[in-house]
Amino acid sequence: MKQCRSRKRPRLLPVYDQVVRCVLGRPKSFWLDLHGALRADDHALHRDLTALRHSADLPATVSALRVCDVVLWMHHRTDHQRKGCIGT
């Protein structure tokens, strides 16, 4: 259900699915923790995600949350390919 809402509002809600859970574990509050991470250090993570979007030549309509989701999925694929996790 959360993933469906994320797809409907990709600029507002991050994806928290089995792959993201495998990479990040089960934080007490995923959304609050992500919000804090995006604001920490004068928004450094948000700037990094925006820079990645720019370097990938993606349009500005692709949100920092979508870039974060892709990075997490790519990280998962690399780290868990041999473990048989759902996202490989």
Distance bins in CASP14 RR format, pairs under 12 A and 6 or more apart:
PFRMAT RR
TARGET T0000
AUTHOR 0000-0000-0000
RMODE 2
METHOD distances of the structure
MODEL  1
1 7 0 0 0 0 0 1 0 0 0 0 0
1 8 0 0 0 0 0 1 0 0 0 0 0
1 13 0 0 0 0 0 1 0 0 0 0 0
1 15 0 0 0 0 0 1 0 0 0 0 0
1 16 0 0 0 0 0 1 0 0 0 0 0
1 17 0 0 0 0 0 1 0 0 0 0 0
2 8 0 0 0 0 0 1 0 0 0 0 0
2 9 0 0 0 0 0 1 0 0 0 0 0
2 13 1 0 0 1 0 0 0 0 0 0 0
2 14 0 0 0 0 1 0 0 0 0 0 0
2 15 1 0 0 1 0 0 0 0 0 0 0
2 16 1 0 1 0 0 0 0 0 0 0 0
2 17 1 0 0 1 0 0 0 0 0 0 0
2 18 0 0 0 0 0 1 0 0 0 0 0
2 20 0 0 0 0 1 0 0 0 0 0 0
2 21 0 0 0 0 0 1 0 0 0 0 0
2 30 0 0 0 0 1 0 0 0 0 0 0
2 31 0 0 0 0 1 0 0 0 0 0 0
3 9 0 0 0 0 0 1 0 0 0 0 0
3 10 0 0 0 0 0 1 0 0 0 0 0
3 13 0 0 0 0 1 0 0 0 0 0 0
3 14 0 0 0 0 0 1 0 0 0 0 0
3 15 1 0 1 0 0 0 0 0 0 0 0
3 16 1 0 0 1 0 0 0 0 0 0 0
3 17 1 0 1 0 0 0 0 0 0 0 0
3 18 0 0 0 0 1 0 0 0 0 0 0
3 19 0 0 0 0 0 1 0 0 0 0 0
3 20 0 0 0 0 1 0 0 0 0 0 0
3 21 0 0 0 0 0 1 0 0 0 0 0
3 69 0 0 0 0 0 1 0 0 0 0 0
4 10 0 0 0 0 0 1 0 0 0 0 0
4 13 0 0 0 0 1 0 0 0 0 0 0
4 15 0 0 0 0 0 1 0 0 0 0 0
4 16 0 0 0 0 0 1 0 0 0 0 0
4 17 0 0 0 0 0 1 0 0 0 0 0
5 12 0 0 0 0 1 0 0 0 0 0 0
5 13 1 0 1 0 0 0 0 0 0 0 0
5 14 0 0 0 0 0 1 0 0 0 0 0
5 15 0 0 0 0 1 0 0 0 0 0 0
5 16 0 0 0 0 0 1 0 0 0 0 0
5 17 0 0 0 0 0 1 0 0 0 0 0
5 31 0 0 0 0 0 1 0 0 0 0 0
6 12 0 0 0 0 1 0 0 0 0 0 0
6 13 1 0 1 0 0 0 0 0 0 0 0
6 14 1 0 0 1 0 0 0 0 0 0 0
6 15 1 0 1 0 0 0 0 0 0 0 0
6 16 1 0 0 1 0 0 0 0 0 0 0
6 17 0 0 0 0 1 0 0 0 0 0 0
6 20 0 0 0 0 0 1 0 0 0 0 0
6 30 0 0 0 0 0 1 0 0 0 0 0
6 31 0 0 0 0 0 1 0 0 0 0 0
6 34 0 0 0 0 0 1 0 0 0 0 0
6 63 0 0 0 0 0 1 0 0 0 0 0
6 65 0 0 0 0 1 0 0 0 0 0 0
6 66 0 0 0 0 1 0 0 0 0 0 0
6 68 0 0 0 0 0 1 0 0 0 0 0
6 69 0 0 0 0 1 0 0 0 0 0 0
7 13 0 0 0 0 1 0 0 0 0 0 0
7 14 0 0 0 0 0 1 0 0 0 0 0
7 15 1 0 0 1 0 0 0 0 0 0 0
7 17 0 0 0 0 0 1 0 0 0 0 0
7 65 0 0 0 0 0 1 0 0 0 0 0
7 66 0 0 0 0 0 1 0 0 0 0 0
7 69 0 0 0 0 0 1 0 0 0 0 0
8 15 0 0 0 0 0 1 0 0 0 0 0
9 15 0 0 0 0 0 1 0 0 0 0 0
9 63 0 0 0 0 1 0 0 0 0 0 0
9 65 0 0 0 0 1 0 0 0 0 0 0
9 66 0 0 0 0 0 1 0 0 0 0 0
10 61 0 0 0 0 1 0 0 0 0 0 0
10 62 0 0 0 0 1 0 0 0 0 0 0
10 63 1 0 1 0 0 0 0 0 0 0 0
10 64 0 0 0 0 0 1 0 0 0 0 0
10 65 1 0 0 1 0 0 0 0 0 0 0
10 66 1 0 1 0 0 0 0 0 0 0 0
10 67 0 0 0 0 0 1 0 0 0 0 0
10 68 0 0 0 0 0 1 0 0 0 0 0
10 69 0 0 0 0 1 0 0 0 0 0 0
10 70 0 0 0 0 0 1 0 0 0 0 0
11 60 0 0 0 0 0 1 0 0 0 0 0
11 61 0 0 0 0 1 0 0 0 0 0 0
11 62 0 0 0 0 1 0 0 0 0 0 0
11 63 1 0 1 0 0 0 0 0 0 0 0
11 64 0 0 0 0 1 0 0 0 0 0 0
11 65 1 0 0 1 0 0 0 0 0 0 0
11 66 0 0 0 0 1 0 0 0 0 0 0
11 67 0 0 0 0 0 1 0 0 0 0 0
11 68 0 0 0 0 0 1 0 0 0 0 0
11 69 0 0 0 0 0 1 0 0 0 0 0
12 31 0 0 0 0 0 1 0 0 0 0 0
12 34 0 0 0 0 0 1 0 0 0 0 0
12 35 0 0 0 0 0 1 0 0 0 0 0
12 63 0 0 0 0 1 0 0 0 0 0 0
12 64 0 0 0 0 0 1 0 0 0 0 0
12 65 1 0 0 1 0 0 0 0 0 0 0
12 66 0 0 0 0 0 1 0 0 0 0 0
13 30 0 0 0 0 0 1 0 0 0 0 0
13 31 1 0 0 1 0 0 0 0 0 0 0
13 34 0 0 0 0 0 1 0 0 0 0 0
13 35 0 0 0 0 0 1 0 0 0 0 0
13 63 0 0 0 0 0 1 0 0 0 0 0
13 65 1 0 0 1 0 0 0 0 0 0 0
13 66 0 0 0 0 0 1 0 0 0 0 0
13 68 0 0 0 0 0 1 0 0 0 0 0
13 69 0 0 0 0 0 1 0 0 0 0 0
14 20 1 0 0 1 0 0 0 0 0 0 0
14 24 0 0 0 0 0 1 0 0 0 0 0
14 27 0 0 0 0 0 1 0 0 0 0 0
14 30 1 0 0 1 0 0 0 0 0 0 0
14 31 1 0 0 1 0 0 0 0 0 0 0
14 32 0 0 0 0 0 1 0 0 0 0 0
14 33 0 0 0 0 0 1 0 0 0 0 0
14 34 1 0 1 0 0 0 0 0 0 0 0
14 35 0 0 0 0 1 0 0 0 0 0 0
14 37 0 0 0 0 0 1 0 0 0 0 0
14 38 0 0 0 0 1 0 0 0 0 0 0
14 49 0 0 0 0 0 1 0 0 0 0 0
14 63 0 0 0 0 1 0 0 0 0 0 0
14 64 0 0 0 0 1 0 0 0 0 0 0
14 65 1 0 1 0 0 0 0 0 0 0 0
14 66 0 0 0 0 1 0 0 0 0 0 0
14 67 0 0 0 0 0 1 0 0 0 0 0
14 68 1 0 0 1 0 0 0 0 0 0 0
14 69 1 0 0 1 0 0 0 0 0 0 0
14 70 0 0 0 0 0 1 0 0 0 0 0
14 71 0 0 0 0 0 1 0 0 0 0 0
14 72 0 0 0 0 1 0 0 0 0 0 0
15 21 0 0 0 0 0 1 0 0 0 0 0
15 23 0 0 0 0 0 1 0 0 0 0 0
15 24 0 0 0 0 0 1 0 0 0 0 0
15 30 0 0 0 0 0 1 0 0 0 0 0
15 31 0 0 0 0 0 1 0 0 0 0 0
15 34 0 0 0 0 0 1 0 0 0 0 0
15 63 0 0 0 0 0 1 0 0 0 0 0
15 65 1 0 0 1 0 0 0 0 0 0 0
15 66 0 0 0 0 1 0 0 0 0 0 0
15 67 0 0 0 0 0 1 0 0 0 0 0
15 68 0 0 0 0 1 0 0 0 0 0 0
15 69 1 0 1 0 0 0 0 0 0 0 0
15 70 0 0 0 0 1 0 0 0 0 0 0
15 71 0 0 0 0 0 1 0 0 0 0 0
15 72 0 0 0 0 1 0 0 0 0 0 0
15 73 0 0 0 0 1 0 0 0 0 0 0
15 76 0 0 0 0 0 1 0 0 0 0 0
16 22 0 0 0 0 0 1 0 0 0 0 0
16 23 0 0 0 0 0 1 0 0 0 0 0
16 24 0 0 0 0 1 0 0 0 0 0 0
16 25 0 0 0 0 0 1 0 0 0 0 0
16 26 0 0 0 0 1 0 0 0 0 0 0
16 27 0 0 0 0 1 0 0 0 0 0 0
16 29 0 0 0 0 0 1 0 0 0 0 0
16 30 1 0 1 0 0 0 0 0 0 0 0
16 31 1 0 0 1 0 0 0 0 0 0 0
16 32 0 0 0 0 0 1 0 0 0 0 0
16 33 0 0 0 0 0 1 0 0 0 0 0
16 34 0 0 0 0 1 0 0 0 0 0 0
16 65 0 0 0 0 0 1 0 0 0 0 0
16 68 0 0 0 0 0 1 0 0 0 0 0
16 69 0 0 0 0 1 0 0 0 0 0 0
16 72 0 0 0 0 1 0 0 0 0 0 0
17 23 0 0 0 0 0 1 0 0 0 0 0
17 24 0 0 0 0 0 1 0 0 0 0 0
17 30 0 0 0 0 0 1 0 0 0 0 0
17 69 0 0 0 0 1 0 0 0 0 0 0
17 72 0 0 0 0 1 0 0 0 0 0 0
17 73 0 0 0 0 1 0 0 0 0 0 0
17 76 0 0 0 0 0 1 0 0 0 0 0
17 85 0 0 0 0 0 1 0 0 0 0 0
17 86 0 0 0 0 1 0 0 0 0 0 0
17 87 0 0 0 0 1 0 0 0 0 0 0
18 24 0 0 0 0 0 1 0 0 0 0 0
18 25 0 0 0 0 0 1 0 0 0 0 0
18 26 0 0 0 0 0 1 0 0 0 0 0
18 72 0 0 0 0 0 1 0 0 0 0 0
18 73 0 0 0 0 0 1 0 0 0 0 0
18 76 0 0 0 0 1 0 0 0 0 0 0
18 80 0 0 0 0 0 1 0 0 0 0 0
18 84 0 0 0 0 0 1 0 0 0 0 0
18 85 1 0 0 1 0 0 0 0 0 0 0
18 86 1 0 1 0 0 0 0 0 0 0 0
18 87 1 0 0 1 0 0 0 0 0 0 0
18 88 0 0 0 0 0 1 0 0 0 0 0
19 25 0 0 0 0 0 1 0 0 0 0 0
19 69 0 0 0 0 1 0 0 0 0 0 0
19 70 0 0 0 0 0 1 0 0 0 0 0
19 71 0 0 0 0 0 1 0 0 0 0 0
19 72 1 0 0 1 0 0 0 0 0 0 0
19 73 1 0 1 0 0 0 0 0 0 0 0
19 74 0 0 0 0 0 1 0 0 0 0 0
19 75 0 0 0 0 1 0 0 0 0 0 0
19 76 1 0 1 0 0 0 0 0 0 0 0
19 77 0 0 0 0 1 0 0 0 0 0 0
19 79 0 0 0 0 0 1 0 0 0 0 0
19 80 0 0 0 0 1 0 0 0 0 0 0
19 84 0 0 0 0 0 1 0 0 0 0 0
19 85 1 0 0 1 0 0 0 0 0 0 0
19 86 1 0 0 1 0 0 0 0 0 0 0
19 87 1 0 1 0 0 0 0 0 0 0 0
19 88 0 0 0 0 1 0 0 0 0 0 0
20 26 0 0 0 0 0 1 0 0 0 0 0
20 27 0 0 0 0 0 1 0 0 0 0 0
20 30 1 0 0 1 0 0 0 0 0 0 0
20 31 0 0 0 0 0 1 0 0 0 0 0
20 33 0 0 0 0 0 1 0 0 0 0 0
20 34 0 0 0 0 1 0 0 0 0 0 0
20 65 0 0 0 0 0 1 0 0 0 0 0
20 68 0 0 0 0 1 0 0 0 0 0 0
20 69 1 0 0 1 0 0 0 0 0 0 0
20 70 0 0 0 0 0 1 0 0 0 0 0
20 71 0 0 0 0 0 1 0 0 0 0 0
20 72 1 0 1 0 0 0 0 0 0 0 0
20 73 1 0 0 1 0 0 0 0 0 0 0
20 74 0 0 0 0 0 1 0 0 0 0 0
20 75 0 0 0 0 0 1 0 0 0 0 0
20 76 1 0 0 1 0 0 0 0 0 0 0
20 85 0 0 0 0 0 1 0 0 0 0 0
20 86 0 0 0 0 0 1 0 0 0 0 0
20 87 0 0 0 0 1 0 0 0 0 0 0
21 27 0 0 0 0 1 0 0 0 0 0 0
21 30 0 0 0 0 1 0 0 0 0 0 0
21 72 0 0 0 0 1 0 0 0 0 0 0
21 73 0 0 0 0 0 1 0 0 0 0 0
21 76 0 0 0 0 1 0 0 0 0 0 0
21 80 0 0 0 0 0 1 0 0 0 0 0
21 85 0 0 0 0 0 1 0 0 0 0 0
21 86 0 0 0 0 1 0 0 0 0 0 0
21 87 0 0 0 0 0 1 0 0 0 0 0
22 72 0 0 0 0 1 0 0 0 0 0 0
22 73 0 0 0 0 0 1 0 0 0 0 0
22 75 0 0 0 0 1 0 0 0 0 0 0
22 76 1 0 1 0 0 0 0 0 0 0 0
22 77 0 0 0 0 0 1 0 0 0 0 0
22 79 0 0 0 0 1 0 0 0 0 0 0
22 80 1 0 0 1 0 0 0 0 0 0 0
22 83 0 0 0 0 1 0 0 0 0 0 0
22 84 0 0 0 0 0 1 0 0 0 0 0
22 85 1 0 1 0 0 0 0 0 0 0 0
22 86 1 0 0 1 0 0 0 0 0 0 0
22 87 1 0 0 1 0 0 0 0 0 0 0
22 88 0 0 0 0 1 0 0 0 0 0 0
23 30 0 0 0 0 0 1 0 0 0 0 0
23 68 0 0 0 0 0 1 0 0 0 0 0
23 69 0 0 0 0 0 1 0 0 0 0 0
23 71 0 0 0 0 1 0 0 0 0 0 0
23 72 1 0 1 0 0 0 0 0 0 0 0
23 73 0 0 0 0 1 0 0 0 0 0 0
23 74 0 0 0 0 1 0 0 0 0 0 0
23 75 1 0 1 0 0 0 0 0 0 0 0
23 76 1 0 1 0 0 0 0 0 0 0 0
23 77 0 0 0 0 0 1 0 0 0 0 0
23 78 0 0 0 0 0 1 0 0 0 0 0
23 79 1 0 0 1 0 0 0 0 0 0 0
23 80 0 0 0 0 1 0 0 0 0 0 0
23 85 0 0 0 0 1 0 0 0 0 0 0
23 86 0 0 0 0 0 1 0 0 0 0 0
23 87 0 0 0 0 1 0 0 0 0 0 0
23 88 0 0 0 0 0 1 0 0 0 0 0
24 30 1 0 0 1 0 0 0 0 0 0 0
24 31 0 0 0 0 0 1 0 0 0 0 0
24 33 0 0 0 0 1 0 0 0 0 0 0
24 34 0 0 0 0 1 0 0 0 0 0 0
24 37 0 0 0 0 0 1 0 0 0 0 0
24 68 0 0 0 0 0 1 0 0 0 0 0
24 69 0 0 0 0 0 1 0 0 0 0 0
24 71 0 0 0 0 0 1 0 0 0 0 0
24 72 1 0 0 1 0 0 0 0 0 0 0
24 73 0 0 0 0 0 1 0 0 0 0 0
24 75 0 0 0 0 1 0 0 0 0 0 0
24 76 0 0 0 0 1 0 0 0 0 0 0
24 79 0 0 0 0 0 1 0 0 0 0 0
25 33 0 0 0 0 0 1 0 0 0 0 0
25 72 0 0 0 0 0 1 0 0 0 0 0
25 76 0 0 0 0 0 1 0 0 0 0 0
26 33 0 0 0 0 0 1 0 0 0 0 0
27 33 1 0 1 0 0 0 0 0 0 0 0
27 34 0 0 0 0 1 0 0 0 0 0 0
27 35 0 0 0 0 0 1 0 0 0 0 0
27 36 0 0 0 0 0 1 0 0 0 0 0
27 37 0 0 0 0 0 1 0 0 0 0 0
28 34 0 0 0 0 0 1 0 0 0 0 0
29 35 0 0 0 0 1 0 0 0 0 0 0
29 36 0 0 0 0 0 1 0 0 0 0 0
29 37 0 0 0 0 0 1 0 0 0 0 0
30 36 0 0 0 0 0 1 0 0 0 0 0
30 37 0 0 0 0 0 1 0 0 0 0 0
30 65 0 0 0 0 0 1 0 0 0 0 0
30 68 0 0 0 0 0 1 0 0 0 0 0
30 72 0 0 0 0 0 1 0 0 0 0 0
31 37 0 0 0 0 0 1 0 0 0 0 0
31 38 0 0 0 0 0 1 0 0 0 0 0
31 65 0 0 0 0 0 1 0 0 0 0 0
32 38 0 0 0 0 0 1 0 0 0 0 0
32 39 0 0 0 0 0 1 0 0 0 0 0
33 39 0 0 0 0 0 1 0 0 0 0 0
33 40 0 0 0 0 0 1 0 0 0 0 0
33 45 0 0 0 0 0 1 0 0 0 0 0
34 40 0 0 0 0 0 1 0 0 0 0 0
34 45 0 0 0 0 1 0 0 0 0 0 0
34 46 0 0 0 0 0 1 0 0 0 0 0
34 49 0 0 0 0 0 1 0 0 0 0 0
34 64 0 0 0 0 0 1 0 0 0 0 0
34 65 0 0 0 0 1 0 0 0 0 0 0
34 68 1 0 0 1 0 0 0 0 0 0 0
34 69 0 0 0 0 0 1 0 0 0 0 0
34 72 0 0 0 0 0 1 0 0 0 0 0
35 43 0 0 0 0 0 1 0 0 0 0 0
35 45 0 0 0 0 0 1 0 0 0 0 0
35 46 0 0 0 0 0 1 0 0 0 0 0
35 64 0 0 0 0 0 1 0 0 0 0 0
35 65 0 0 0 0 0 1 0 0 0 0 0
35 68 0 0 0 0 0 1 0 0 0 0 0
36 43 0 0 0 0 1 0 0 0 0 0 0
36 44 0 0 0 0 0 1 0 0 0 0 0
36 45 0 0 0 0 1 0 0 0 0 0 0
36 46 0 0 0 0 0 1 0 0 0 0 0
37 43 0 0 0 0 1 0 0 0 0 0 0
37 44 0 0 0 0 1 0 0 0 0 0 0
37 45 1 0 1 0 0 0 0 0 0 0 0
37 46 0 0 0 0 1 0 0 0 0 0 0
37 48 0 0 0 0 0 1 0 0 0 0 0
37 49 0 0 0 0 0 1 0 0 0 0 0
37 64 0 0 0 0 0 1 0 0 0 0 0
37 65 0 0 0 0 0 1 0 0 0 0 0
37 68 0 0 0 0 1 0 0 0 0 0 0
38 44 0 0 0 0 1 0 0 0 0 0 0
38 45 1 0 1 0 0 0 0 0 0 0 0
38 46 1 0 1 0 0 0 0 0 0 0 0
38 47 0 0 0 0 1 0 0 0 0 0 0
38 48 0 0 0 0 0 1 0 0 0 0 0
38 49 0 0 0 0 1 0 0 0 0 0 0
38 50 0 0 0 0 0 1 0 0 0 0 0
38 63 0 0 0 0 0 1 0 0 0 0 0
38 64 1 0 0 1 0 0 0 0 0 0 0
38 65 0 0 0 0 1 0 0 0 0 0 0
38 67 0 0 0 0 0 1 0 0 0 0 0
38 68 0 0 0 0 1 0 0 0 0 0 0
39 45 0 0 0 0 1 0 0 0 0 0 0
39 46 1 0 0 1 0 0 0 0 0 0 0
39 47 0 0 0 0 0 1 0 0 0 0 0
39 64 0 0 0 0 0 1 0 0 0 0 0
40 46 0 0 0 0 1 0 0 0 0 0 0
40 47 0 0 0 0 0 1 0 0 0 0 0
40 48 0 0 0 0 0 1 0 0 0 0 0
41 47 0 0 0 0 1 0 0 0 0 0 0
41 48 0 0 0 0 0 1 0 0 0 0 0
42 48 0 0 0 0 0 1 0 0 0 0 0
43 49 0 0 0 0 1 0 0 0 0 0 0
43 50 0 0 0 0 1 0 0 0 0 0 0
43 51 0 0 0 0 0 1 0 0 0 0 0
43 64 0 0 0 0 1 0 0 0 0 0 0
44 50 0 0 0 0 0 1 0 0 0 0 0
44 51 0 0 0 0 0 1 0 0 0 0 0
44 64 0 0 0 0 0 1 0 0 0 0 0
45 51 0 0 0 0 0 1 0 0 0 0 0
45 52 0 0 0 0 0 1 0 0 0 0 0
45 64 0 0 0 0 1 0 0 0 0 0 0
45 65 0 0 0 0 0 1 0 0 0 0 0
45 67 0 0 0 0 0 1 0 0 0 0 0
45 68 0 0 0 0 1 0 0 0 0 0 0
45 71 0 0 0 0 0 1 0 0 0 0 0
46 52 0 0 0 0 0 1 0 0 0 0 0
46 53 0 0 0 0 0 1 0 0 0 0 0
46 63 0 0 0 0 0 1 0 0 0 0 0
46 64 1 0 1 0 0 0 0 0 0 0 0
46 65 0 0 0 0 1 0 0 0 0 0 0
46 67 0 0 0 0 1 0 0 0 0 0 0
46 68 0 0 0 0 1 0 0 0 0 0 0
47 53 0 0 0 0 0 1 0 0 0 0 0
47 54 0 0 0 0 0 1 0 0 0 0 0
47 64 0 0 0 0 1 0 0 0 0 0 0
47 67 0 0 0 0 0 1 0 0 0 0 0
48 54 0 0 0 0 0 1 0 0 0 0 0
48 55 0 0 0 0 0 1 0 0 0 0 0
48 64 0 0 0 0 1 0 0 0 0 0 0
48 67 0 0 0 0 1 0 0 0 0 0 0
48 68 0 0 0 0 1 0 0 0 0 0 0
48 71 0 0 0 0 1 0 0 0 0 0 0
49 55 0 0 0 0 0 1 0 0 0 0 0
49 56 0 0 0 0 0 1 0 0 0 0 0
49 58 0 0 0 0 0 1 0 0 0 0 0
49 62 0 0 0 0 1 0 0 0 0 0 0
49 63 0 0 0 0 1 0 0 0 0 0 0
49 64 1 0 1 0 0 0 0 0 0 0 0
49 65 0 0 0 0 1 0 0 0 0 0 0
49 66 0 0 0 0 1 0 0 0 0 0 0
49 67 1 0 1 0 0 0 0 0 0 0 0
49 68 1 0 1 0 0 0 0 0 0 0 0
49 69 0 0 0 0 1 0 0 0 0 0 0
49 70 0 0 0 0 1 0 0 0 0 0 0
49 71 1 0 0 1 0 0 0 0 0 0 0
49 72 0 0 0 0 0 1 0 0 0 0 0
50 56 0 0 0 0 0 1 0 0 0 0 0
50 58 0 0 0 0 0 1 0 0 0 0 0
50 60 0 0 0 0 1 0 0 0 0 0 0
50 62 0 0 0 0 1 0 0 0 0 0 0
50 63 0 0 0 0 1 0 0 0 0 0 0
50 64 1 0 1 0 0 0 0 0 0 0 0
50 65 0 0 0 0 0 1 0 0 0 0 0
50 66 0 0 0 0 0 1 0 0 0 0 0
50 67 1 0 0 1 0 0 0 0 0 0 0
50 68 0 0 0 0 0 1 0 0 0 0 0
51 58 0 0 0 0 0 1 0 0 0 0 0
51 64 0 0 0 0 1 0 0 0 0 0 0
51 67 0 0 0 0 1 0 0 0 0 0 0
51 71 0 0 0 0 0 1 0 0 0 0 0
52 58 0 0 0 0 1 0 0 0 0 0 0
52 62 0 0 0 0 0 1 0 0 0 0 0
52 63 0 0 0 0 0 1 0 0 0 0 0
52 64 0 0 0 0 1 0 0 0 0 0 0
52 66 0 0 0 0 0 1 0 0 0 0 0
52 67 1 0 1 0 0 0 0 0 0 0 0
52 68 0 0 0 0 1 0 0 0 0 0 0
52 69 0 0 0 0 0 1 0 0 0 0 0
52 70 0 0 0 0 1 0 0 0 0 0 0
52 71 1 0 0 1 0 0 0 0 0 0 0
52 74 0 0 0 0 0 1 0 0 0 0 0
53 59 0 0 0 0 1 0 0 0 0 0 0
53 60 1 0 0 1 0 0 0 0 0 0 0
53 61 0 0 0 0 1 0 0 0 0 0 0
53 62 1 0 1 0 0 0 0 0 0 0 0
53 63 0 0 0 0 1 0 0 0 0 0 0
53 64 1 0 0 1 0 0 0 0 0 0 0
53 65 0 0 0 0 0 1 0 0 0 0 0
53 66 0 0 0 0 1 0 0 0 0 0 0
53 67 1 0 1 0 0 0 0 0 0 0 0
53 68 0 0 0 0 0 1 0 0 0 0 0
53 69 0 0 0 0 0 1 0 0 0 0 0
53 70 0 0 0 0 1 0 0 0 0 0 0
53 71 0 0 0 0 0 1 0 0 0 0 0
54 60 0 0 0 0 1 0 0 0 0 0 0
54 62 0 0 0 0 0 1 0 0 0 0 0
54 64 0 0 0 0 0 1 0 0 0 0 0
54 67 0 0 0 0 1 0 0 0 0 0 0
55 67 0 0 0 0 0 1 0 0 0 0 0
56 62 0 0 0 0 1 0 0 0 0 0 0
56 66 0 0 0 0 0 1 0 0 0 0 0
56 67 1 0 0 1 0 0 0 0 0 0 0
56 70 0 0 0 0 1 0 0 0 0 0 0
56 71 0 0 0 0 0 1 0 0 0 0 0
56 74 0 0 0 0 0 1 0 0 0 0 0
58 64 0 0 0 0 0 1 0 0 0 0 0
58 66 0 0 0 0 1 0 0 0 0 0 0
58 67 1 0 0 1 0 0 0 0 0 0 0
58 70 0 0 0 0 1 0 0 0 0 0 0
59 66 0 0 0 0 0 1 0 0 0 0 0
59 67 0 0 0 0 0 1 0 0 0 0 0
60 66 0 0 0 0 0 1 0 0 0 0 0
60 67 0 0 0 0 0 1 0 0 0 0 0
61 67 0 0 0 0 0 1 0 0 0 0 0
62 68 0 0 0 0 0 1 0 0 0 0 0
62 69 0 0 0 0 0 1 0 0 0 0 0
62 70 0 0 0 0 1 0 0 0 0 0 0
63 69 0 0 0 0 1 0 0 0 0 0 0
63 70 0 0 0 0 0 1 0 0 0 0 0
64 70 0 0 0 0 0 1 0 0 0 0 0
64 71 0 0 0 0 0 1 0 0 0 0 0
65 71 0 0 0 0 0 1 0 0 0 0 0
65 72 0 0 0 0 0 1 0 0 0 0 0
66 72 0 0 0 0 0 1 0 0 0 0 0
66 73 0 0 0 0 0 1 0 0 0 0 0
67 73 0 0 0 0 0 1 0 0 0 0 0
67 74 0 0 0 0 0 1 0 0 0 0 0
68 74 0 0 0 0 0 1 0 0 0 0 0
68 75 0 0 0 0 0 1 0 0 0 0 0
69 75 0 0 0 0 0 1 0 0 0 0 0
69 76 0 0 0 0 0 1 0 0 0 0 0
70 76 0 0 0 0 0 1 0 0 0 0 0
70 77 0 0 0 0 0 1 0 0 0 0 0
71 77 0 0 0 0 0 1 0 0 0 0 0
71 78 0 0 0 0 0 1 0 0 0 0 0
72 78 0 0 0 0 0 1 0 0 0 0 0
72 79 0 0 0 0 0 1 0 0 0 0 0
72 80 0 0 0 0 0 1 0 0 0 0 0
72 87 0 0 0 0 0 1 0 0 0 0 0
73 79 0 0 0 0 0 1 0 0 0 0 0
73 80 0 0 0 0 0 1 0 0 0 0 0
73 85 0 0 0 0 0 1 0 0 0 0 0
73 86 0 0 0 0 0 1 0 0 0 0 0
73 87 1 0 0 1 0 0 0 0 0 0 0
73 88 0 0 0 0 0 1 0 0 0 0 0
74 80 0 0 0 0 0 1 0 0 0 0 0
74 81 0 0 0 0 0 1 0 0 0 0 0
74 87 0 0 0 0 0 1 0 0 0 0 0
74 88 0 0 0 0 0 1 0 0 0 0 0
75 81 0 0 0 0 0 1 0 0 0 0 0
75 85 0 0 0 0 0 1 0 0 0 0 0
75 87 0 0 0 0 0 1 0 0 0 0 0
75 88 0 0 0 0 0 1 0 0 0 0 0
76 83 0 0 0 0 1 0 0 0 0 0 0
76 84 0 0 0 0 0 1 0 0 0 0 0
76 85 1 0 0 1 0 0 0 0 0 0 0
76 86 0 0 0 0 1 0 0 0 0 0 0
76 87 1 0 1 0 0 0 0 0 0 0 0
76 88 1 0 0 1 0 0 0 0 0 0 0
77 83 0 0 0 0 0 1 0 0 0 0 0
77 84 0 0 0 0 0 1 0 0 0 0 0
77 85 0 0 0 0 1 0 0 0 0 0 0
77 86 0 0 0 0 0 1 0 0 0 0 0
77 87 1 0 0 1 0 0 0 0 0 0 0
77 88 1 0 1 0 0 0 0 0 0 0 0
78 85 0 0 0 0 0 1 0 0 0 0 0
78 87 0 0 0 0 0 1 0 0 0 0 0
78 88 0 0 0 0 1 0 0 0 0 0 0
79 85 0 0 0 0 1 0 0 0 0 0 0
79 87 0 0 0 0 0 1 0 0 0 0 0
79 88 0 0 0 0 1 0 0 0 0 0 0
80 86 0 0 0 0 1 0 0 0 0 0 0
80 87 1 0 0 1 0 0 0 0 0 0 0
80 88 1 0 1 0 0 0 0 0 0 0 0
81 87 0 0 0 0 1 0 0 0 0 0 0
81 88 1 0 1 0 0 0 0 0 0 0 0
82 88 0 0 0 0 1 0 0 0 0 0 0
END
